[in-house]
């Protein structure tokens, strides 16, 4: 019986040890699993946080890209709008240019037609001109050879006598082609016909006046006395005497040649010189303006010696007519224009 109890106790002790060991094993296993699970959770949480950070960074990056793309899209839309506006403007300009081209083409056709009509008129004018010249020549021949028309023989005789008498006072023998009497080295008195009724006696300014002055020189007074007495002897045949003052474009250095003050200066100088000659003929030679019309006028620098009433002039052309000393010398003058009775 003892042996049975002993065996029974041994069996119980062995079972208890086994149970204890199993418990310890499972406890340790549980602890290990718990620790592993905890570590796994920690690792999982860390990974989750890292993923979330990466996700947030990706979101920020994508938002920045979206903003950049939106800005590019806005710029592109603006360019498209500008391009559309430019295209529309170009279309409008093209339409306007086409309209102007049509107008110009119409004007060109009209101009060509007018040109053709003008050519026809010009041809007709030339024919008429030839006929009129032929008639004028025929009329002149009648006047000369048959005595028809107004008598101009006295007029031409008076003109020729005037020149010959002035020339004789200076011992100058005039050839048929000459009409100027040399008085000074660089200046002269010229007598020329302007129309059938008019004759001009032209004095170079240095013949009568000192440069820039309006008072007659002693030599100028002597010359004017000689010429004035010849005119005085012809007064019955003279209807009008006009004394014209002319200047070049030269002025004092304080004035610009193209300025209004410069032109006014020359107009005044030429006027004072013309008036000086007028007063000399009136007071010293007793030519009475109440009996024979006599006047004084000034053209200043506006009438170069080569200019006629028919010429179209500008200030630029007047400057060309004064672009050297020889031209200026010719332009500085006093002219006595005589109109004869018919």
Secondary structure, DSSP 4 states (H G I P E B T S, - for coil): -HHHHHHHHHHHHHHHHHHHHHHHHHHHHHHHHHHHHHHHHHHHHHHHHHHHHHHHHHHHHHHHHHHHHHHHHHHHHHHHHHHHHHHHHHHHHHHHHHHHHHHHHHHHHHHHHHHHHHHHHHHHHHHHHHHHHHHHHHHHHHHHHT--S---HHHHHHHHHHHHHHHHHTT----TT--EEE-SSS-EEEEEESSSSEEEEEEEHHHHB-TT--SB-HHHHHHHHHHHHHHHHTGGGEEEEEEEEE--S---TTS-TTSHHHHHHHHHHHHHHHHHHHHHHHHTS---TTTSEEEEEEEETSS-TT--TT----HHHHHHTTSSHHHHHHHSEEEEEEEE--
